[in-house]
Amino acid sequence: MTMQFREINGKGYYVSATTVATGKPYRIEVTAGGLPGVKAEDTLPRRPRLHDPFAQAGGNRVKVYLDDRSGIDRYRIRLFAAKKGADGKYVPVSRKEYRFDPSYNNSFTDLITETYHEFSLIPDERFDGRDILVVLQTRQVLVKDEVLLLEVTGLTSASWQYLKSLQLQSSGDGNLFVDPTIVFSNVDKGYGIFAGVSSAWVEIPIK
């Protein structure tokens, strides 16, 4: 697979014209003059399946069903305020803080806290192969006719370990009594991350 450098929205990326396939392994090898070559490998996880989103003005609950497949899946959940772009499609503007509603989320009892977060990392151990209702409580009251975007991202073992290590590192930041967390790397003979993710987005108009 050949990678070409492209600038997209002011940022530089190495992009391939080849369409990637779920479950197929991919390897990247990088060389530079005077330095040893490095390599990393991962695959593309399954894209999450979402349906029946709902949010009501005046409240603070956002509901959606997550249809989990049998087998190991790992997810990252993020919620965004959205606006309509020039092409008529909604795009994320800012992250919304949320927590799991303890009245509904029996599958996430170990993740239910009083603290609001900008993202959550969730394995499917408690609900493998089930279609479950996920209910998020937002910090702010929902406003009628605004639109939210919910992003649920499928993660491989590598992307899960990387994001989890970043989360642990951030939680201990500034605490002198906590040992520093080593951020996960899957680059052979180097440092960094080459990991697959697959995101599903759903628009949630506030009614």
Sine and cosine of phi, psi and omega as CSV:
sin_phi,cos_phi,sin_psi,cos_psi,sin_omega,cos_omega
0.00,0.00,0.84,-0.54,-0.02,-1.00
-1.00,-0.08,0.73,-0.69,-0.01,-1.00
-0.96,-0.27,0.71,-0.70,0.03,-1.00
-0.88,-0.48,0.64,-0.77,0.01,-1.00
-0.97,0.23,0.74,-0.68,0.06,-1.00
-0.65,-0.76,0.54,-0.84,0.09,-1.00
-0.99,-0.17,0.84,-0.55,-0.03,-1.00
-0.80,-0.60,0.88,-0.48,-0.02,-1.00
0.80,0.60,0.65,0.76,0.08,-1.00
0.99,0.13,0.03,1.00,0.00,-1.00
-0.87,-0.49,0.50,-0.87,-0.04,-1.00
-1.00,-0.05,0.71,-0.70,0.01,-1.00
-0.68,-0.73,0.49,-0.87,0.21,-0.98
-0.99,-0.15,0.87,-0.50,-0.19,-0.98
-0.84,-0.54,0.61,-0.80,0.08,-1.00
-0.94,-0.35,0.57,-0.82,0.06,-1.00
-0.99,0.16,-0.17,0.99,-0.02,-1.00
-0.98,0.20,0.74,-0.68,0.06,-1.00
-0.98,0.21,0.80,-0.61,-0.01,-1.00
-0.99,0.13,0.44,-0.90,-0.06,-1.00
-0.86,-0.51,0.61,-0.80,0.01,-1.00
-0.88,0.48,0.74,-0.67,0.08,-1.00
1.00,0.07,-0.21,0.98,-0.01,-1.00
-1.00,0.09,0.73,-0.69,-0.01,-1.00
-0.96,0.26,0.59,-0.81,0.05,-1.00
-0.76,-0.65,0.62,-0.79,-0.01,-1.00
-0.81,-0.59,0.64,-0.77,0.09,-1.00
-0.87,-0.49,0.69,-0.72,0.05,-1.00
-0.80,-0.59,0.74,-0.67,-0.07,-1.00
-0.80,-0.61,0.73,-0.68,0.06,-1.00
-0.79,-0.62,0.45,-0.89,0.08,-1.00
-0.52,-0.85,0.54,-0.84,-0.06,-1.00
-0.83,0.56,0.78,-0.63,0.04,-1.00
0.99,0.16,0.01,1.00,-0.03,-1.00
-0.82,-0.57,0.51,-0.86,0.05,-1.00
-0.93,0.37,0.54,-0.84,0.04,-1.00
-0.94,0.33,0.49,-0.87,0.05,-1.00
-0.82,-0.58,0.36,-0.93,0.01,-1.00
-0.51,-0.86,0.39,-0.92,0.04,-1.00
-0.47,-0.88,0.39,-0.92,-0.05,-1.00
-0.60,-0.80,0.61,-0.79,0.11,-0.99
-0.32,-0.95,-0.06,-1.00,0.00,-1.00
-0.77,-0.64,-0.06,-1.00,0.03,-1.00
-0.96,-0.29,0.82,-0.57,-0.01,-1.00
-0.98,0.22,0.15,-0.99,0.05,-1.00
-0.95,0.32,0.60,-0.80,0.04,-1.00
-0.98,0.21,0.73,-0.68,0.02,-1.00
-0.88,0.47,0.47,-0.88,0.03,-1.00
-0.93,-0.37,0.87,-0.50,-0.05,-1.00
-0.86,-0.51,0.54,-0.84,0.08,-1.00
-0.38,-0.93,0.31,-0.95,0.07,-1.00
0.81,0.59,0.83,0.55,0.08,-1.00
-0.96,0.27,0.47,-0.88,0.01,-1.00
-0.40,-0.92,0.65,-0.76,0.11,-0.99
-0.49,-0.87,0.69,-0.72,-0.07,-1.00
-0.89,-0.45,0.69,-0.72,0.02,-1.00
-0.88,0.48,0.58,-0.82,0.02,-1.00
1.00,0.02,-0.22,0.98,0.04,-1.00
-0.94,-0.33,-0.23,-0.97,0.04,-1.00
-0.63,-0.78,0.43,0.90,0.01,-1.00
-0.94,-0.33,0.72,-0.69,0.09,-1.00
-0.88,-0.48,0.83,-0.56,-0.09,-1.00
-0.88,-0.47,0.59,-0.81,0.10,-1.00
-0.38,-0.93,0.49,-0.87,0.08,-1.00
-0.99,-0.12,0.71,-0.70,0.07,-1.00
-0.93,-0.37,0.91,-0.41,-0.04,-1.00
-1.00,-0.06,1.00,-0.08,-0.07,-1.00
-0.99,0.13,0.67,-0.74,0.06,-1.00
-1.00,0.04,0.33,-0.95,0.08,-1.00
-0.93,0.37,0.61,-0.79,-0.06,-1.00
0.94,-0.33,0.09,-1.00,-0.09,-1.00
-0.97,0.24,0.83,-0.55,0.12,-0.99
-0.72,-0.70,0.53,-0.85,0.04,-1.00
-0.72,-0.69,0.61,-0.79,-0.13,-0.99
-0.75,-0.66,0.51,-0.86,0.27,-0.96
-0.88,-0.47,0.74,-0.67,-0.03,-1.00
-0.90,-0.43,0.77,-0.63,0.08,-1.00
-0.69,-0.73,0.53,-0.85,-0.01,-1.00
-0.83,-0.56,0.70,-0.72,-0.07,-1.00
-0.78,-0.63,0.56,-0.83,0.32,-0.95
-0.97,0.26,0.58,-0.82,-0.12,-0.99
-0.76,-0.66,0.37,-0.93,0.13,-0.99
-0.66,-0.75,0.35,-0.94,-0.03,-1.00
-0.99,0.12,0.78,-0.63,0.02,-1.00
-0.99,0.12,-0.02,-1.00,-0.03,-1.00
-0.89,0.45,-0.44,0.90,-0.01,-1.00
-1.00,0.02,0.09,1.00,0.02,-1.00
1.00,0.05,-0.06,1.00,0.00,-1.00
-1.00,-0.09,0.52,-0.85,0.02,-1.00
-0.99,0.17,0.67,-0.74,0.00,-1.00
-0.81,-0.59,0.50,-0.86,0.01,-1.00
-0.93,0.37,0.62,-0.78,0.01,-1.00
-0.93,-0.37,-0.75,0.67,-0.02,-1.00
-0.46,-0.89,0.46,-0.89,0.02,-1.00
-0.97,0.23,0.57,-0.82,0.06,-1.00
-0.96,-0.29,0.75,-0.66,0.06,-1.00
-0.98,0.20,0.59,-0.81,-0.03,-1.00
-0.46,-0.89,0.18,-0.98,0.18,-0.98
-0.62,-0.78,0.28,-0.96,0.03,-1.00
-0.98,0.20,0.71,-0.70,-0.01,-1.00
-0.96,0.29,0.88,-0.47,-0.05,-1.00
-0.92,0.40,-0.29,0.96,-0.02,-1.00
-0.96,0.27,-0.35,0.94,-0.12,-0.99
-0.86,-0.51,-0.56,0.83,-0.23,-0.97
-1.00,-0.02,0.94,0.34,0.02,-1.00
-0.91,0.40,-0.40,0.92,-0.01,-1.00
-0.97,0.23,-0.21,0.98,-0.07,-1.00
-0.86,-0.51,0.55,0.84,-0.09,-1.00
-0.86,0.50,-0.51,0.86,-0.01,-1.00
-0.98,0.21,-0.15,0.99,-0.02,-1.00
-0.95,-0.32,-0.08,1.00,-0.05,-1.00
-0.98,0.18,0.87,-0.49,0.03,-1.00
-0.66,-0.75,0.08,-1.00,0.07,-1.00
-1.00,0.06,-0.09,1.00,-0.04,-1.00
-1.00,0.03,0.65,-0.76,0.07,-1.00
-1.00,-0.03,0.61,-0.80,-0.05,-1.00
-0.77,-0.64,0.31,-0.95,0.07,-1.00
-1.00,-0.03,-0.24,0.97,0.06,-1.00
-0.36,-0.93,0.31,-0.95,0.06,-1.00
-0.68,-0.73,0.57,-0.82,0.08,-1.00
-0.92,-0.38,0.84,-0.55,-0.18,-0.98
-0.72,-0.70,0.84,-0.54,0.20,-0.98
-1.00,0.09,0.34,-0.94,-0.06,-1.00
-0.99,-0.12,0.39,0.92,-0.07,-1.00
-0.85,0.52,-0.58,0.82,-0.07,-1.00
-1.00,0.08,-0.22,0.98,-0.07,-1.00
-0.64,-0.77,0.48,0.87,-0.05,-1.00
-0.82,0.57,0.81,-0.59,0.06,-1.00
0.97,0.23,0.22,0.98,-0.04,-1.00
-0.90,-0.43,0.45,-0.89,0.10,-1.00
-1.00,-0.09,0.95,-0.30,-0.15,-0.99
-0.90,-0.43,0.47,-0.88,0.10,-0.99
-1.00,0.04,0.80,-0.59,0.06,-1.00
-0.94,-0.34,0.80,-0.60,-0.02,-1.00
-0.84,-0.54,0.86,-0.51,0.02,-1.00
-0.96,-0.29,0.65,-0.76,0.12,-0.99
-0.98,-0.22,0.86,-0.52,0.03,-1.00
-1.00,0.06,0.41,-0.91,0.02,-1.00
-0.93,0.35,-0.64,0.77,-0.01,-1.00
-0.99,-0.14,0.43,-0.90,0.09,-1.00
-0.93,0.36,0.64,-0.77,-0.03,-1.00
-0.97,0.24,0.63,-0.77,-0.08,-1.00
-0.95,-0.31,0.74,-0.67,-0.05,-1.00
-0.84,0.54,0.65,-0.76,0.07,-1.00
0.96,0.27,-0.07,1.00,0.18,-0.98
-0.97,0.23,0.27,-0.96,-0.05,-1.00
-0.81,-0.59,0.69,-0.72,0.09,-1.00
-0.95,-0.31,0.45,-0.89,0.15,-0.99
-0.88,-0.48,0.82,-0.57,0.07,-1.00
-0.97,-0.24,0.80,-0.60,0.04,-1.00
-0.92,-0.39,0.83,-0.55,0.13,-0.99
-0.87,-0.50,0.86,-0.51,-0.12,-0.99
-0.93,-0.37,0.81,-0.59,0.13,-0.99
-0.97,0.23,0.66,-0.76,-0.08,-1.00
-0.83,-0.55,0.57,-0.82,0.19,-0.98
-0.99,0.12,0.06,-1.00,0.07,-1.00
-0.86,0.50,-0.64,0.77,-0.03,-1.00
-0.93,0.38,-0.74,0.68,-0.01,-1.00
-0.92,0.38,-0.55,0.84,0.08,-1.00
-0.89,0.46,-0.76,0.66,-0.03,-1.00
-0.90,0.44,-0.61,0.79,0.02,-1.00
-0.90,0.44,-0.78,0.63,-0.03,-1.00
-0.92,0.40,-0.60,0.80,0.01,-1.00
-0.91,0.41,-0.64,0.76,0.02,-1.00
-0.92,0.38,-0.59,0.81,0.09,-1.00
-0.90,0.43,-0.64,0.77,0.02,-1.00
-0.89,0.45,-0.69,0.72,0.01,-1.00
-0.92,0.40,-0.64,0.77,0.03,-1.00
-0.89,0.46,-0.69,0.73,-0.01,-1.00
-0.92,0.40,-0.62,0.78,-0.04,-1.00
-0.92,0.39,-0.44,0.90,0.01,-1.00
-0.99,-0.16,0.11,0.99,-0.07,-1.00
-0.89,0.45,0.81,-0.59,0.04,-1.00
1.00,0.07,-0.11,0.99,0.01,-1.00
-1.00,-0.08,0.94,-0.34,-0.07,-1.00
-0.94,0.33,-0.24,0.97,-0.05,-1.00
-1.00,-0.09,0.05,1.00,0.00,-1.00
-0.93,-0.36,0.77,-0.64,0.05,-1.00
-0.91,0.42,0.66,-0.75,0.01,-1.00
-0.89,0.45,0.62,-0.79,0.00,-1.00
-1.00,0.02,0.73,-0.69,0.07,-1.00
-0.99,0.11,0.84,-0.54,-0.01,-1.00
-0.95,0.33,0.73,-0.68,-0.06,-1.00
-0.89,0.45,0.68,-0.73,0.07,-1.00
-0.72,-0.70,0.66,-0.75,0.08,-1.00
-0.89,-0.46,0.37,0.93,0.01,-1.00
-1.00,-0.04,0.87,-0.49,0.01,-1.00
-0.95,0.30,0.80,-0.60,-0.02,-1.00
0.91,0.41,0.43,0.90,0.02,-1.00
-0.27,-0.96,-0.23,-0.97,0.00,-1.00
-0.75,-0.66,0.60,-0.80,0.01,-1.00
0.59,-0.80,-0.18,-0.98,-0.04,-1.00
-0.63,-0.78,0.72,-0.69,0.15,-0.99
-0.77,-0.64,0.98,-0.20,-0.19,-0.98
-0.58,-0.82,0.56,-0.83,-0.04,-1.00
-1.00,0.05,0.62,-0.78,0.14,-0.99
-0.66,-0.75,0.43,-0.90,0.04,-1.00
-0.58,-0.81,0.92,-0.38,-0.15,-0.99
-0.98,-0.22,0.61,-0.79,0.16,-0.99
-0.89,-0.45,0.69,-0.73,-0.01,-1.00
-0.88,-0.48,0.59,-0.80,0.10,-1.00
-0.68,-0.73,0.74,-0.67,0.07,-1.00
-0.99,0.15,0.68,-0.74,-0.01,-1.00
-0.79,-0.61,1.00,-0.06,0.08,-1.00
-0.94,0.34,0.68,-0.73,0.01,-1.00
-1.00,0.07,0.88,-0.48,-0.12,-0.99
-0.98,-0.18,0.00,0.00,0.00,0.00
